[in-house]
Structure formats: C-alpha cells, structure tokens
C-alpha cells in the first residue's frame, strides 16, 4: 500500500498552499513598500513611530516571503525531480540591480546603507531567479547583524564567480559558522528558538550553489567573519 504521507498529491497540495501564501505575503509586502516610499518623501520620516512599525512589518514579511520561496525551490528540486534548472549567461551587474531594487526600500526604512561593487561587463552562467533569491535572503539576514552598512560585492576569482554579502556588525557566532559548514555537507540546521532561525536559508543557499556545475566543479557557500566591513560575510562561489 502506498504511504499516504509521501504521496505526490500531498506534495502538490503543500506546494500549492505555499505558493498561495507567498502570493498573499507579496501583496502585503508591496503595500508596505508603497506606504514606506511615500513616508520617505516626507521630512524626517524616522521620527514617526508608525513609520518604524511599518519598517519592522516589512522586514518580517520579507523574511516570511524568503522562507516560502525557499520551500518552493527545494520542493521543485527535491520533491519534484526533473524541474528545469534555468542556467543562462547573465550580465551579473543586472542581477545585482534586481537585488538592490528588491531591498532598497527596506534598507532605507531601517537607515542601513548598501555598498555595491560589481564589474559592469562581467557575464556568468547562472540561474538568475535562484541567485537573486540567495542574495536577497543574505541581505535580509545581514540586516539582523549589521550596525548600519551592508556591502554586496562581485568578482571573478580564478575560475569562480564570488558573490559576497558583508556587514559591519560584530560577526557571526561560532554556532552560525558551524551551521554554514553543515549546510554544505547537506544538513539543515535545527530550529534555534532564541533567534527564530530554522536553518532553511543556509540549506537552500547551499542547494542552489551546488546545482551550479561546470567541468566537474560545483558551487559552494561559506560563512566567515572579517571581510571589507569587519563583520559577518556570506559568500557564494559559482563555477
């Protein structure tokens, strides 16, 4: 007898439900972004308590939307083999521009500066949607750790494309550094109730990185401390 808990119909139902939730959250997020953009046009919007509350609401909705996108992507990769992995040559600076466009209102609402360093003509073969998802998640995560600045940088290092999201906070804890290593080993970290972290983001990022392959090499992620701003560094390397 087929195990009803692993039936394709159940996977499809869960994926459809997650997709519907993501769409609803996107509507809420878009509304908050419009309200915040209007408030940012006013003198000293940060002085309004309602503005600060909306900024926090936008941050939380983006975190939730991140998680839903990650669940859908992992479902497509793990629960539905054969999902088309859309790898195409991309102008990396345009990928970065899309990430910045998604995050600029949230960062401005929290008074966080975003530094960008990306060669304008660099082209790389990658899945645009998945890499945008990885970088957006990394920026949303860095908001929790930074003092006031996040840096998104891109460079070619030998045969690899290196994308870095760095902050000027106090750096990652050893537990989080260990979680980054575990994710590359194919293990999702457990739930940390002190930080409301499920480890899903790191696992998702590692899966996306490893899906990128070229001439026997696979992509990878890493967490470290230091970097250009002296805080935490999230790194994606793609062959």
C-alpha positions as CSV (number, residue, x, y, z in Angstrom):
1,X,0.0,0.0,0.0
2,X,1.3,3.5,-0.9
3,X,2.3,5.6,2.0
4,X,-0.2,8.4,2.0
5,X,2.2,10.7,3.8
6,X,4.6,10.7,0.8
7,X,2.1,10.7,-2.0
8,X,2.6,13.0,-4.9
9,X,-0.8,14.5,-4.2
10,X,0.3,15.6,-0.8
11,X,3.5,17.2,-2.1
12,X,1.4,19.0,-4.7
13,X,-1.1,20.2,-2.2
14,X,1.6,21.5,0.1
15,X,3.4,23.3,-2.7
16,X,0.2,24.9,-3.9
17,X,-0.6,26.1,-0.4
18,X,2.9,27.6,0.0
19,X,2.6,29.3,-3.4
20,X,-0.8,30.8,-2.4
21,X,0.7,32.0,0.9
22,X,3.7,33.5,-0.9
23,X,1.4,35.5,-3.2
24,X,-0.6,36.9,-0.3
25,X,2.6,37.9,1.5
26,X,3.9,39.5,-1.6
27,X,0.7,41.7,-1.8
28,X,1.2,42.7,1.9
29,X,4.9,43.4,1.3
30,X,4.2,45.5,-1.8
31,X,1.6,47.6,0.1
32,X,4.1,48.2,2.9
33,X,6.8,49.2,0.4
34,X,4.4,51.7,-1.2
35,X,3.5,53.2,2.2
36,X,7.1,53.4,3.3
37,X,8.2,55.0,0.0
38,X,5.5,57.7,0.5
39,X,6.7,58.3,4.0
40,X,10.3,58.5,3.0
41,X,9.4,61.6,0.8
42,X,8.5,63.4,4.0
43,X,10.9,65.3,6.2
44,X,12.5,63.0,8.9
45,X,10.1,60.1,8.4
46,X,12.1,58.0,11.0
47,X,10.7,60.3,13.8
48,X,7.2,58.8,13.2
49,X,6.5,55.7,15.4
50,X,4.2,54.4,12.7
51,X,7.0,54.5,10.2
52,X,9.2,52.4,12.4
53,X,6.4,49.9,12.9
54,X,5.8,49.6,9.2
55,X,9.6,49.1,8.6
56,X,9.6,46.3,11.0
57,X,6.5,44.8,9.5
58,X,8.1,44.9,6.0
59,X,11.2,43.2,7.4
60,X,9.2,40.4,8.9
61,X,7.1,39.9,5.7
62,X,10.3,39.7,3.6
63,X,11.7,37.1,6.0
64,X,8.5,35.1,5.6
65,X,8.4,35.5,1.8
66,X,12.1,34.4,1.7
67,X,11.2,31.2,3.6
68,X,8.2,30.4,1.3
69,X,10.3,31.0,-1.8
70,X,13.0,28.6,-0.4
71,X,10.4,25.9,0.4
72,X,9.1,26.1,-3.1
73,X,12.5,25.9,-4.7
74,X,13.5,23.0,-2.5
75,X,10.2,21.2,-3.4
76,X,10.9,21.7,-7.1
77,X,14.5,20.3,-6.7
78,X,13.9,17.5,-4.1
79,X,10.2,16.7,-4.2
80,X,9.8,17.1,-8.0
81,X,12.9,15.8,-9.8
82,X,13.3,17.0,-13.3
83,X,12.3,20.6,-12.6
84,X,14.0,22.7,-15.2
85,X,17.1,24.4,-13.8
86,X,17.3,27.6,-15.9
87,X,21.0,28.3,-16.3
88,X,21.7,31.1,-18.8
89,X,24.6,33.6,-19.4
90,X,23.7,36.7,-17.4
91,X,25.1,40.2,-17.1
92,X,25.9,40.0,-13.3
93,X,25.5,43.7,-12.8
94,X,21.9,43.4,-13.9
95,X,21.3,40.6,-11.4
96,X,22.7,42.8,-8.7
97,X,20.5,45.7,-9.8
98,X,17.4,43.5,-9.4
99,X,18.5,42.5,-5.9
100,X,19.1,46.2,-5.0
101,X,15.6,47.1,-6.4
102,X,14.0,44.5,-4.1
103,X,15.8,45.6,-1.0
104,X,16.3,49.4,-1.3
105,X,13.0,50.5,0.4
106,X,13.5,48.1,3.4
107,X,17.1,49.2,3.8
108,X,16.2,52.9,3.6
109,X,13.4,52.4,6.2
110,X,15.9,51.0,8.6
111,X,18.6,53.6,7.9
112,X,21.0,51.0,6.5
113,X,23.4,51.9,3.7
114,X,24.1,49.4,0.9
115,X,27.5,49.5,-0.8
116,X,27.8,47.8,-4.3
117,X,31.0,46.6,-6.0
118,X,30.4,44.8,-9.3
119,X,32.3,44.8,-12.6
120,X,29.9,46.3,-15.1
121,X,30.6,43.9,-18.0
122,X,31.1,40.6,-16.2
123,X,28.9,37.8,-17.6
124,X,28.4,34.5,-15.9
125,X,26.2,31.4,-16.5
126,X,23.7,31.0,-13.6
127,X,20.1,30.6,-12.7
128,X,19.0,34.2,-12.3
129,X,15.9,33.7,-10.1
130,X,17.6,31.3,-7.7
131,X,20.7,33.5,-7.3
132,X,18.6,36.6,-6.7
133,X,16.7,34.6,-4.0
134,X,20.0,33.6,-2.4
135,X,21.4,37.2,-2.4
136,X,18.1,38.8,-1.2
137,X,18.0,36.3,1.7
138,X,21.6,37.1,2.6
139,X,20.8,40.8,2.7
140,X,17.7,40.3,4.8
141,X,19.7,38.2,7.2
142,X,22.5,40.8,7.3
143,X,20.0,43.4,8.5
144,X,19.8,41.5,11.8
145,X,23.6,41.7,12.3
146,X,24.8,45.0,10.8
147,X,25.3,48.3,12.6
148,X,24.4,50.5,9.6
149,X,26.1,49.2,6.4
150,X,25.8,46.2,4.2
151,X,28.1,45.5,1.2
152,X,27.2,43.4,-1.9
153,X,30.3,42.7,-4.0
154,X,31.0,40.5,-7.0
155,X,34.3,39.5,-8.5
156,X,35.9,36.7,-10.5
157,X,38.5,34.7,-8.6
158,X,40.2,32.3,-11.0
159,X,37.6,30.1,-12.5
160,X,34.9,31.0,-9.9
161,X,32.4,33.8,-9.6
162,X,32.4,35.1,-6.0
163,X,29.4,37.0,-4.6
164,X,29.7,38.4,-1.1
165,X,27.2,39.9,1.3
166,X,29.0,41.6,4.2
167,X,28.0,43.7,7.2
168,X,29.8,45.9,9.7
169,X,28.3,44.1,12.8
170,X,30.0,42.0,15.4
171,X,30.3,39.0,13.2
172,X,28.7,35.6,13.2
173,X,28.7,33.3,16.2
174,X,30.5,30.1,16.2
175,X,27.2,28.2,16.1
176,X,26.2,30.0,12.9
177,X,29.6,29.4,11.3
178,X,29.2,25.7,12.1
179,X,25.7,25.8,10.6
180,X,27.2,27.2,7.3
181,X,29.6,24.3,7.2
182,X,26.8,21.8,8.0
183,X,24.7,23.2,5.1
184,X,27.5,22.5,2.6
185,X,27.5,18.9,4.0
186,X,23.8,18.6,3.0
187,X,22.5,19.1,6.5
188,X,19.8,21.6,7.5
189,X,20.4,23.0,11.0
190,X,17.8,22.6,13.6
191,X,15.5,25.3,14.8
192,X,17.1,27.9,17.1
193,X,14.2,29.3,19.2
194,X,16.4,32.1,20.6
195,X,16.8,33.6,17.1
196,X,13.7,32.1,15.3
197,X,16.1,30.5,12.8
198,X,15.2,27.3,11.1
199,X,18.5,27.0,9.1
200,X,16.4,26.7,5.9
201,X,18.1,29.7,4.3
202,X,21.5,28.3,4.6
203,X,20.4,24.9,3.4
204,X,18.5,26.5,0.4
205,X,21.6,28.6,-0.5
206,X,23.9,25.5,-0.4
207,X,21.5,23.5,-2.6
208,X,21.3,26.4,-5.1
209,X,25.1,26.8,-5.2
210,X,25.7,23.1,-5.7
211,X,23.2,22.9,-8.5
212,X,25.6,25.2,-10.5
213,X,28.1,22.9,-12.1
214,X,30.8,23.3,-14.7
215,X,33.6,20.9,-15.8
216,X,33.3,18.7,-12.7
217,X,33.1,21.6,-10.2
218,X,30.1,22.6,-8.1
219,X,29.2,25.8,-6.4
220,X,29.5,26.4,-2.7
221,X,28.7,28.8,0.1
222,X,30.7,29.8,3.1
223,X,30.2,32.0,6.2
224,X,33.2,33.8,7.8
225,X,34.0,36.9,9.8
226,X,36.1,39.9,8.7
227,X,35.9,41.0,5.1
228,X,35.7,44.5,3.8
229,X,33.5,45.8,6.7
230,X,34.9,43.7,9.5
231,X,31.6,41.9,10.4
232,X,29.9,38.8,9.0
233,X,30.5,37.6,5.4
234,X,28.2,35.4,3.4
235,X,29.9,34.0,0.3
236,X,28.6,32.2,-2.7
237,X,31.1,30.8,-5.2
238,X,29.9,29.6,-8.6
239,X,32.0,27.7,-11.2
